[in-house]
Amino acid sequence: MSLVIHEQRKPKMQPFYWVLTFEMHVLGILLGLAFTMGPLILLYFWANVWTWMSLAAIPAGIFMVIRLSKSLKGHIWNNTHLDEYLLYEDHIEYERWNRETKDSLKGSLRIGDVKEIYYGRYIFQFSYAYKNSKMTESVPMAELMPIMYLVAGEGTAERAVAVPFTDPMEANRWLEVVGRRGIPL
């Protein structure tokens, strides 16, 4: 069994941004609950025309609670189910998560079976939340990062594995290992 040469994992959100995201969702949920329960409490204590009009806020509160709860659940799932790619001397193992079905796809790919490598760029959105930075440092909202497509197989049985990177130096390490095999890039 060979040793892992390099691990490529999708990064977790930085703690400051994770806490900020979590707090804003919880505050929004509490505000939605206030919109839902507040008019009922007001109506119980002060039954007049103005408190009856405040009942119009209940649907907005219910909508806020439902939407923000789903959004928070999605953020938690995305931050805990991270894609992972392991580079060995002779093969690559990967685990990717499907966001719609919430299923994991595990597989491996022998480097000897790779017949082509495509190297390009993808847009890494919200990159500021995944990078270490100082409070006064300006970090862009989106960046162009390297992505490598490894195409293996023959004819109709071809498959491609996309390996996205969040650091260009990590992509260079993968190219060094895979490039030794003389695979067309």
Secondary structure, DSSP 8 states (H G I E B T S, - for coil): -----EEEE-----HHHHHHHHHHHHHHHHHHHHHHHHHHHHHHH--SHHHHHGGGHHHHHHHHHHHHHHHHHHHHHHHHS--EEEE-SSEEEEEEE-TTT--EEEEEEEGGGEEEEEEEEEEEETGGGGS---TT----SEEEEEEEEEEESSGGG-EEEEEE-SSHHHHHHHHHHHHTTT---
